[in-house]
Amino acid sequence: MPVMLVNARQARNITGRKTDVSDAAWLAQLVARGLLRASFAPPEPVRQLRDLIRARASACEHSLGGV
């Protein structure tokens, strides 16, 4: 089974046993039954650009005194 990123809120909204011991097996069953879909994960260059934009916005906000 391929590894995929899913929305935790979507997984929580599906009824079933969710304990630390059975989480992996339960999530594998949900994926096998098609009840979870993969979330969008942007490619690395896009993630780096988003990080840069967030850092710039944070620096600008900090320099303006938290406005």
C-alpha positions as semicolon CSV with decimal commas, in nm:
position;residue;x (nm);y (nm);z (nm)
1;M;0,000;0,000;0,000
2;P;0,145;0,339;-0,092
3;V;0,201;0,594;0,181
4;M;-0,029;0,894;0,158
5;L;-0,109;1,207;0,351
6;V;-0,473;1,227;0,462
7;N;-0,677;1,487;0,644
8;A;-0,695;1,390;1,013
9;R;-1,037;1,554;1,047
10;Q;-1,171;1,331;0,771
11;A;-1,035;1,019;0,945
12;R;-1,181;1,124;1,282
13;N;-1,526;1,170;1,130
14;I;-1,545;0,804;1,026
15;T;-1,682;0,585;1,301
16;G;-1,468;0,303;1,432
17;R;-1,229;0,202;1,705
18;K;-0,943;0,447;1,729
19;T;-0,694;0,351;1,997
20;D;-0,317;0,382;1,989
21;V;-0,284;0,007;1,944
22;S;-0,525;-0,028;1,652
23;D;-0,479;0,305;1,468
24;A;-0,253;0,175;1,190
25;A;-0,468;-0,129;1,116
26;W;-0,787;0,077;1,128
27;L;-0,645;0,344;0,893
28;A;-0,521;0,072;0,655
29;Q;-0,874;-0,072;0,643
30;L;-1,021;0,272;0,569
31;V;-0,776;0,322;0,283
32;A;-0,837;-0,027;0,145
33;R;-1,213;0,040;0,141
34;G;-1,165;0,375;-0,029
35;L;-1,296;0,577;0,266
36;L;-0,994;0,809;0,281
37;R;-0,846;1,005;-0,004
38;A;-0,499;1,149;-0,033
39;S;-0,455;1,515;0,053
40;F;-0,277;1,750;-0,185
41;A;0,091;1,785;-0,102
42;P;0,259;2,051;-0,317
43;P;0,597;1,977;-0,473
44;E;0,911;2,077;-0,284
45;P;0,975;2,406;-0,474
46;V;0,622;2,525;-0,390
47;R;0,665;2,429;-0,023
48;Q;0,994;2,620;-0,010
49;L;0,832;2,928;-0,166
50;R;0,544;2,911;0,084
51;D;0,791;2,888;0,372
52;L;0,978;3,191;0,238
53;I;0,656;3,392;0,204
54;R;0,550;3,299;0,559
55;A;0,892;3,398;0,696
56;R;0,878;3,731;0,511
57;A;0,527;3,804;0,638
58;S;0,633;3,718;0,992
59;A;0,941;3,941;0,967
60;C;0,735;4,230;0,830
61;E;0,477;4,185;1,104
62;H;0,750;4,175;1,369
63;S;0,919;4,490;1,234
64;L;0,587;4,677;1,244
65;G;0,535;4,595;1,609
66;G;0,294;4,305;1,571
67;V;0,038;4,480;1,351
